[in-house]
Amino acid sequence: GLIILSTFILVGHVFPFPHLIMVIRSALMFRLRGRLAVTAIAFGLFLTVLVQRIQQSGTRLSSGNSPPPDIWQFSQRMFITFSITFSILFALSLVMILVLMNALMTERESRDQLTHANEQLRNYALRVETLAMEQERNRIAREIHDSLGHSLTALNLQIEGALKLATVRPEQAHRFLQEAKRLGSTALQDVRQSVATLRTDPLNGKTLEEAIATLTEEFYRATRLHPDVQIQLQTEPSMDIATTLYRIVQEALTNIAKHAEANTVAIQLYADGSTLELTITDDGHGFDRSSSKRSGFGLQGMQERVLALSGELQIQSEPGQGCIIRVSLNL
């Protein structure tokens, strides 16, 4: 409003800067349609002042001592030419300022949108992480309840039976104690697995090869079956990749111990250029993936871990034909 008012106050003086300021200010206040309208108004006001200036000049010339006609006509032509040129230059200046301000405002809006999008992504990531932690806690709680609770209950029954038969039927009591020992070992294994799951660094400072060796030793103690392990790594993979591969091997061995009743297990891990290839095979019972009711966190958890690293996971299994798990990750 003040700029428009100054236009009428400065009637007779061609002073374009207030109009330029008006266009610049409009870029901060309005969107594109409003900016175009303000630019048109600014140019209209400028032309109004310029026309009044031309009229005033003509009035002065006609009221005073008139110069010779040739000089008067030449002066008029020069003044009109200058006015037209000045108008064109001013219009170009308005267009350039409008384009520049539009570019700056578009960049500012894009930056604000990007900042908002990044903030939303951070919030989503935190929510996903929280949800994943809750799901992991629920899974561990289910595992402890189902496996450890069952083992401890059975262990308690075996010990009670052994106490009752200790003096009457010692041999039967001894068998109860042997079964109780086996159940105790199973419960201890479940506790170790749950604790390992809760660790921030599941490898506990070991290399991936050493961590897998620990898993196979624990698997042997639980099943009396030695997996055939072949590992060829030129360099140690990153923590994310190592953790993912470790978890997949851990989950696979757990499933084999619980369900497969396999006679042979093989683990192959090797680097092929810029790719890591992991293959886990067993000759156990196998399963039908379309109708499998195993823990969703098991196979689905493998898939989620691999996809998080833009890798590929393939699981091949049929009832009575064992299982093959293949993982491919980019280094």
C-alpha positions as CSV (number, residue, x, y, z in Angstrom):
1,G,0.0,0.0,0.0
2,L,2.8,2.4,0.9
3,I,4.5,1.7,-2.4
4,I,1.4,2.3,-4.4
5,L,0.8,5.6,-2.5
6,S,4.4,6.6,-3.2
7,T,3.7,6.2,-6.9
8,F,1.0,8.8,-6.8
9,I,3.1,11.1,-4.6
10,L,6.0,10.9,-7.0
11,V,3.8,11.7,-10.0
12,G,6.0,13.3,-12.6
13,H,9.1,11.5,-11.4
14,V,10.0,8.3,-13.1
15,F,11.3,6.3,-10.1
16,P,11.0,2.5,-10.8
17,F,12.6,1.2,-7.6
18,P,9.4,1.1,-5.5
19,H,7.7,-1.0,-8.2
20,L,10.7,-3.4,-8.2
21,I,10.5,-3.7,-4.4
22,M,6.7,-4.3,-4.7
23,V,7.4,-7.3,-7.1
24,I,10.1,-8.7,-4.8
25,R,7.8,-8.4,-1.8
26,S,5.0,-10.1,-3.7
27,A,7.2,-13.2,-4.2
28,L,7.4,-13.6,-0.5
29,M,3.7,-13.1,0.1
30,F,1.8,-14.7,-2.8
31,R,2.0,-17.7,-5.1
32,L,2.6,-17.6,-8.9
33,R,-0.8,-16.2,-9.9
34,G,-0.6,-13.4,-7.2
35,R,3.0,-12.6,-8.3
36,L,1.9,-12.2,-11.9
37,A,-0.9,-9.9,-10.9
38,V,1.4,-7.7,-8.7
39,T,3.9,-7.6,-11.5
40,A,1.2,-6.4,-14.0
41,I,0.0,-3.8,-11.5
42,A,3.6,-2.6,-11.0
43,F,4.2,-2.2,-14.7
44,G,0.8,-0.5,-15.1
45,L,1.7,2.0,-12.4
46,F,5.1,2.6,-14.0
47,L,3.4,3.3,-17.4
48,T,1.0,5.7,-15.7
49,V,3.8,7.7,-14.2
50,L,5.7,7.6,-17.5
51,V,2.7,8.9,-19.5
52,Q,2.1,11.7,-17.0
53,R,5.7,12.6,-17.3
54,I,5.4,12.8,-21.1
55,Q,2.3,15.0,-20.8
56,Q,4.0,17.3,-18.3
57,S,7.0,17.7,-20.6
58,G,4.7,18.5,-23.5
59,T,2.9,21.1,-21.4
60,R,6.1,22.8,-20.4
61,L,7.3,23.0,-23.9
62,S,4.0,24.4,-25.2
63,S,3.7,27.0,-22.4
64,G,7.2,28.4,-22.6
65,N,9.3,29.8,-25.4
66,S,8.7,27.3,-28.1
67,P,11.9,26.1,-29.8
68,P,12.2,25.8,-33.5
69,P,9.8,23.2,-34.9
70,D,12.7,20.9,-36.1
71,I,14.3,20.9,-32.7
72,W,11.0,20.5,-30.9
73,Q,10.0,17.5,-33.1
74,F,13.5,16.0,-32.7
75,S,13.3,16.4,-28.9
76,Q,9.8,14.8,-28.8
77,R,11.0,11.8,-30.9
78,M,14.1,11.3,-28.7
79,F,12.0,11.6,-25.5
80,I,9.4,9.2,-26.8
81,T,12.1,6.8,-28.0
82,F,13.8,7.0,-24.6
83,S,10.5,6.4,-22.8
84,I,9.7,3.3,-24.9
85,T,13.2,2.0,-24.4
86,F,13.0,2.6,-20.7
87,S,9.6,0.9,-20.6
88,I,11.0,-2.1,-22.4
89,L,14.0,-2.3,-20.1
90,F,11.8,-1.9,-17.0
91,A,9.5,-4.7,-18.3
92,L,12.5,-6.9,-18.9
93,S,13.7,-6.1,-15.4
94,L,10.4,-7.0,-13.9
95,V,10.3,-10.3,-15.8
96,M,13.9,-11.1,-14.8
97,I,13.1,-10.3,-11.1
98,L,9.9,-12.4,-11.3
99,V,11.7,-15.4,-12.8
100,L,14.6,-15.1,-10.3
101,M,12.2,-14.8,-7.3
102,N,10.1,-17.7,-8.6
103,A,13.2,-19.8,-8.9
104,L,14.4,-18.8,-5.4
105,M,10.9,-19.5,-3.9
106,T,10.6,-22.8,-5.7
107,E,14.0,-23.8,-4.4
108,R,13.0,-22.7,-0.9
109,E,9.7,-24.6,-1.1
110,S,11.5,-27.7,-2.4
111,R,14.0,-27.4,0.5
112,D,11.2,-27.0,3.0
113,Q,9.4,-30.0,1.5
114,L,12.6,-32.1,1.6
115,T,13.2,-31.1,5.2
116,H,9.6,-32.1,6.0
117,A,10.0,-35.3,4.1
118,N,13.2,-36.2,5.9
119,E,11.6,-35.4,9.2
120,Q,8.7,-37.7,8.3
121,L,11.2,-40.4,7.2
122,R,13.0,-40.1,10.5
123,N,9.7,-40.4,12.4
124,Y,8.7,-43.4,10.3
125,A,12.1,-45.0,10.9
126,L,11.8,-44.6,14.6
127,R,8.3,-46.0,14.6
128,V,9.4,-49.0,12.5
129,E,12.4,-49.5,14.8
130,T,10.2,-49.4,17.8
131,L,7.7,-51.8,16.2
132,A,10.5,-54.1,15.3
133,M,11.9,-54.1,18.8
134,E,8.4,-54.8,20.2
135,Q,8.0,-57.7,17.7
136,E,11.4,-59.0,18.7
137,R,10.6,-58.8,22.4
138,N,7.3,-60.6,21.7
139,R,9.1,-63.3,19.8
140,I,11.6,-63.9,22.5
141,A,8.8,-64.0,25.1
142,R,7.1,-66.6,23.0
143,E,10.2,-68.6,22.6
144,I,11.0,-68.5,26.3
145,H,7.4,-69.5,27.1
146,D,7.2,-72.3,24.6
147,S,10.6,-73.8,24.6
148,L,12.1,-73.0,28.0
149,G,8.8,-73.3,29.9
150,H,8.2,-76.6,28.3
151,S,11.7,-77.9,29.0
152,L,11.6,-76.8,32.7
153,T,8.2,-78.3,33.2
154,A,9.3,-81.6,31.8
155,L,12.5,-81.4,33.7
156,N,10.6,-80.9,37.0
157,L,8.4,-83.9,36.2
158,Q,11.4,-86.1,35.5
159,I,13.1,-85.1,38.7
160,E,9.9,-85.8,40.7
161,G,9.7,-89.2,39.1
162,A,13.3,-89.9,39.9
163,L,12.8,-88.9,43.6
164,K,9.8,-91.2,43.9
165,L,11.6,-94.2,42.3
166,A,15.1,-93.6,43.8
167,T,14.7,-96.3,46.5
168,V,12.1,-98.6,44.8
169,R,13.3,-98.8,41.2
170,P,16.8,-97.3,40.9
171,E,17.3,-98.1,37.3
172,Q,14.1,-96.4,36.3
173,A,15.1,-93.4,38.4
174,H,18.4,-93.3,36.7
175,R,16.7,-93.1,33.3
176,F,14.5,-90.3,34.6
177,L,17.7,-88.4,35.7
178,Q,19.3,-88.9,32.3
179,E,16.2,-87.4,30.6
180,A,16.2,-84.6,33.1
181,K,19.9,-83.9,32.2
182,R,19.0,-83.8,28.5
183,L,16.1,-81.4,29.2
184,G,18.3,-79.2,31.3
185,S,20.8,-79.0,28.4
186,T,18.0,-78.0,26.1
187,A,16.8,-75.3,28.5
188,L,20.3,-74.0,28.8
189,Q,20.6,-73.8,25.1
190,D,17.3,-71.9,24.8
191,V,18.5,-69.4,27.4
192,R,21.8,-68.9,25.6
193,Q,20.0,-68.3,22.3
194,S,17.6,-65.8,23.9
195,V,20.5,-63.9,25.5
196,A,22.4,-63.9,22.2
197,T,19.4,-62.4,20.5
198,L,19.3,-59.5,23.0
199,R,22.9,-58.6,22.5
200,T,23.7,-55.4,20.6
201,D,26.6,-57.1,18.9
202,P,25.5,-60.7,18.4
203,L,29.0,-61.7,17.2
204,N,30.4,-60.5,20.5
205,G,33.5,-59.1,18.9
206,K,34.3,-62.2,16.9
207,T,34.8,-62.4,13.1
208,L,31.9,-63.8,11.1
209,E,33.8,-67.1,10.6
210,E,34.5,-67.5,14.3
211,A,30.8,-66.6,15.2
212,I,29.6,-69.3,12.7
213,A,32.0,-71.8,14.2
214,T,30.5,-71.1,17.6
215,L,27.0,-71.7,16.3
216,T,28.0,-75.0,14.8
217,E,29.7,-76.1,18.0
218,E,26.4,-75.3,19.9
219,F,24.5,-77.1,17.2
220,Y,26.7,-80.2,17.6
221,R,26.3,-80.2,21.4
222,A,22.5,-80.1,20.9
223,T,22.2,-82.6,18.1
224,R,25.5,-84.5,18.0
225,L,25.7,-83.6,14.3
226,H,28.7,-81.8,12.8
227,P,27.8,-79.4,10.0
228,D,30.1,-79.3,7.0
229,V,31.3,-75.7,7.0
230,Q,33.2,-74.1,4.1
231,I,34.0,-70.4,4.4
232,Q,36.2,-68.4,2.0
233,L,36.2,-64.7,2.7
234,Q,38.9,-62.3,1.4
235,T,38.0,-59.5,3.8
236,E,35.7,-59.3,6.8
237,P,32.2,-57.9,5.7
238,S,30.6,-54.9,7.3
239,M,28.8,-55.2,10.7
240,D,25.4,-55.1,9.0
241,I,26.2,-57.8,6.5
242,A,27.9,-60.0,9.1
243,T,25.0,-59.6,11.6
244,T,22.5,-60.5,8.9
245,L,24.4,-63.6,7.8
246,Y,25.0,-64.7,11.4
247,R,21.3,-64.4,12.2
248,I,20.3,-66.4,9.1
249,V,22.7,-69.2,9.9
250,Q,21.5,-69.1,13.5
251,E,17.9,-69.3,12.5
252,A,18.5,-72.0,10.0
253,L,20.4,-74.2,12.5
254,T,17.7,-73.7,15.0
255,N,15.0,-74.8,12.6
256,I,17.1,-77.8,11.6
257,A,17.6,-78.8,15.2
258,K,13.9,-78.4,16.0
259,H,12.2,-79.7,12.9
260,A,14.4,-81.3,10.3
261,E,15.9,-84.4,12.0
262,A,18.6,-84.1,9.4
263,N,21.6,-86.4,9.0
264,T,23.8,-84.0,7.1
265,V,24.0,-80.2,7.2
266,A,26.3,-78.0,5.0
267,I,27.1,-74.3,5.3
268,Q,29.0,-72.6,2.4
269,L,30.0,-68.9,2.5
270,Y,32.2,-67.4,-0.1
271,A,32.9,-64.0,-1.8
272,D,32.4,-63.9,-5.5
273,G,33.8,-60.5,-6.6
274,S,31.5,-57.9,-5.1
275,T,28.9,-60.4,-3.9
276,L,28.7,-62.6,-0.8
277,E,27.0,-66.0,-1.3
278,L,25.6,-68.1,1.6
279,T,24.1,-71.5,1.1
280,I,22.7,-73.7,3.9
281,T,21.5,-77.2,3.0
282,D,20.1,-80.1,5.0
283,D,18.6,-83.5,4.2
284,G,15.9,-83.4,6.8
285,H,12.2,-83.7,6.5
286,G,11.7,-80.5,4.5
287,F,8.4,-78.6,4.4
288,D,5.8,-77.2,2.1
289,R,6.3,-73.4,2.1
290,S,2.7,-72.8,1.0
291,S,1.2,-74.5,4.0
292,S,4.0,-74.1,6.5
293,K,2.9,-72.9,9.9
294,R,6.3,-72.3,11.4
295,S,7.2,-69.1,13.2
296,G,6.6,-66.1,11.0
297,F,9.6,-64.4,12.4
298,G,11.8,-67.3,11.1
299,L,11.6,-67.3,7.4
300,Q,10.0,-63.9,7.2
301,G,12.7,-62.5,9.4
302,M,15.3,-63.9,7.1
303,Q,13.6,-62.2,4.1
304,E,13.3,-58.9,5.9
305,R,16.9,-58.9,6.9
306,V,18.1,-59.6,3.4
307,L,15.8,-57.1,1.8
308,A,17.0,-54.4,4.2
309,L,20.5,-54.8,2.5
310,S,19.0,-55.0,-1.0
311,G,20.0,-58.7,-1.3
312,E,18.2,-61.8,-2.5
313,L,16.9,-64.8,-0.6
314,Q,15.9,-68.1,-2.0
315,I,14.4,-71.0,0.0
316,Q,13.8,-74.4,-1.7
317,S,12.1,-77.1,0.2
318,E,9.7,-80.0,-0.3
319,P,8.4,-82.5,2.2
320,G,10.9,-85.3,2.5
321,Q,13.5,-83.5,0.3
322,G,15.4,-81.4,2.9
323,C,15.9,-77.6,2.5
324,I,18.2,-75.3,0.7
325,I,18.6,-71.6,1.7
326,R,20.6,-69.3,-0.6
327,V,21.5,-65.7,0.3
328,S,23.2,-63.2,-2.0
329,L,24.4,-59.8,-0.7
330,N,26.3,-57.0,-2.3
331,L,29.5,-56.1,-0.5
